[in-house]
Amino acid sequence: MLYDDKTASQTFELYGPKNYSTAEIAELVDREIFKRRRHINLPKSILKPAAGLLNRLLWWDIMSADEVEREFHDQVIDETAKTFKDLGIEPTDISKWTYHYLVRPFPFLSDPFLGGVLCVFFPVVT
């Protein structure tokens, strides 16, 4: 798709067969890491300034005000956009691949104390 000129200037909505909320994805991650993480729902009017303040006080990034703003946007699927099927790919459910999303192939690269960067993983499609 990236190197195919036929896909230039086209919009693709690449999503799986099931729609998950943020809470459902957090639950999948908790189950995989055998740990229950605490999540406190705060209104945007409180969380956004707090995130901005924490980001200035701490030397490592916790959360930015922009990330808080993006958390409150609902994704709307464009029905006219092309999907995996237009590329000849059949997506699978994310719950089958949770472990693969969370595994760090080189743990030392993602350790902020060793000067590494966080790894970014892309969806696995079969």
Residue pairs with C-beta under 8 A, 6 or more apart in sequence:
1 7
1 12
1 87
7 87
10 82
11 78
11 80
11 81
11 82
12 81
12 82
12 83
12 86
12 87
13 77
13 78
13 81
13 82
13 83
14 83
14 84
14 91
14 123
15 77
15 83
15 91
16 91
16 92
16 93
16 94
16 123
17 91
17 92
17 93
18 93
18 94
18 95
20 28
20 94
22 71
23 39
25 94
26 37
26 39
28 94
28 95
28 98
29 37
29 98
29 102
30 36
30 37
31 98
32 98
32 99
32 102
33 102
42 50
44 68
44 69
44 72
47 68
48 65
48 68
48 69
49 65
51 62
51 63
51 64
51 65
51 67
51 68
52 64
52 65
54 62
54 63
55 61
55 62
55 63
55 64
55 65
60 112
84 90
84 91
84 125
89 125
90 125
90 126
91 123
91 125
92 124
92 125
92 126
94 101
94 123
97 123
97 124
100 121
100 124
101 121
104 110
104 119
105 119
106 119
108 114
108 116
109 116
109 117
109 119
110 116
110 117
110 118
110 119
112 118
